[in-house]
Amino acid sequence: MLQNAVNGNYDFELFAQKRQKKRQIFNINEKVVVLGYIGRLSEEKGIKYLIEACSMLDKLEVPLKLLIIGEGPQKKELKNLAKKKRIESKVVFAGFQNHIENWLPAIDVFVLPSLTEGTPMALLEAMACGIPVVASAVGGVPDVINSGKNGILVSPGKPEEIKDAIFTLYEDKSLRNNLSNASQETIKSKYNIKDWINKIEVEYMRIL
């Protein structure tokens, strides 16, 4: 079975421009750590555990914003949870967005707290941008992420582990840089769109 693939091309100048533009929309300065989730807002995505982790990080006085991009049946529940945890001012529900590539640069750490997953495109796109990733060790995710090398894996449904992983990245700039570089290399070597197209062409030729 062919894996998902993404464009591995990376333009540092364009990335910086998009980052500045999106962060200005929400009045976010560079001292703030922006955590990002992209996907459906539903129970199996484990977003409530991410919000709980953010509450723990807030108590540790980590300057953060959680950017949630997507729609789904759990949206109201998640908003209520953020309010209950008294971090509603730190959680931004940006809704469904067509051009994710314009939003990814605003994110400092991409978090995928899913309880079940395949090989999500959002994960590959974040890694292609060199964004450090924290993700649940479910489905096809461990096939992509070598924990501690090109991302950090956590147990599903464990907000404490999500908090610890994010806090480690917040404190360790060297680790952030290493994961960023390694994640981009992973995409270039295993999940880039050119190789995927070549594999498709070979498969078609074999069938013909």
NORJOFEN-V681309 format. One record per residue. RES is the residue in three letters. PHI is phi as a letter, one per 40 degrees, with the letter a starting at -180 (NA if undefined). Layout:
<<RES PHI> <RES PHI>>
//
This chain:
<<MET NA> <LEU c> <GLN c> <ASN c> <ALA a> <VAL b> <ASN c> <GLY c> <ASN c> <TYR b> <ASP b> <PHE d> <GLU c> <LEU c> <PHE d> <ALA c> <GLN c> <LYS c> <ARG c> <GLN c> <LYS c> <LYS c> <ARG c> <GLN c> <ILE d> <PHE b> <ASN f> <ILE b> <ASN c> <GLU c> <LYS c> <VAL c> <VAL c> <VAL c> <LEU c> <GLY b> <TYR b> <ILE b> <GLY i> <ARG c> <LEU c> <SER a> <GLU d> <GLU c> <LYS c> <GLY g> <ILE c> <LYS c> <TYR c> <LEU c> <ILE c> <GLU c> <ALA c> <CYS c> <SER c> <MET c> <LEU c> <ASP c> <LYS c> <LEU c> <GLU g> <VAL c> <PRO c> <LEU b> <LYS b> <LEU b> <LEU b> <ILE b> <ILE b> <GLY i> <GLU b> <GLY i> <PRO c> <GLN c> <LYS d> <LYS c> <GLU c> <LEU c> <LYS c> <ASN c> <LEU c> <ALA c> <LYS c> <LYS c> <LYS c> <ARG g> <ILE b> <GLU d> <SER c> <LYS b> <VAL b> <VAL b> <PHE c> <ALA c> <GLY g> <PHE c> <GLN b> <ASN c> <HIS b> <ILE c> <GLU c> <ASN c> <TRP c> <LEU d> <PRO d> <ALA c> <ILE c> <ASP c> <VAL b> <PHE c> <VAL b> <LEU b> <PRO c> <SER d> <LEU c> <THR a> <GLU a> <GLY b> <THR b> <PRO c> <MET c> <ALA d> <LEU c> <LEU c> <GLU c> <ALA c> <MET c> <ALA c> <CYS c> <GLY g> <ILE c> <PRO d> <VAL b> <VAL b> <ALA a> <SER c> <ALA c> <VAL b> <GLY f> <GLY c> <VAL c> <PRO c> <ASP c> <VAL c> <ILE b> <ASN c> <SER d> <GLY g> <LYS b> <ASN b> <GLY i> <ILE b> <LEU c> <VAL b> <SER c> <PRO c> <GLY g> <LYS b> <PRO c> <GLU c> <GLU c> <ILE c> <LYS d> <ASP c> <ALA c> <ILE c> <PHE c> <THR c> <LEU c> <TYR c> <GLU c> <ASP b> <LYS c> <SER c> <LEU c> <ARG d> <ASN c> <ASN c> <LEU c> <SER d> <ASN c> <ALA c> <SER c> <GLN c> <GLU c> <THR c> <ILE c> <LYS c> <SER c> <LYS b> <TYR b> <ASN c> <ILE c> <LYS c> <ASP c> <TRP c> <ILE c> <ASN c> <LYS c> <ILE c> <GLU c> <VAL c> <GLU c> <TYR c> <MET c> <ARG c> <ILE c> <LEU c>>
//
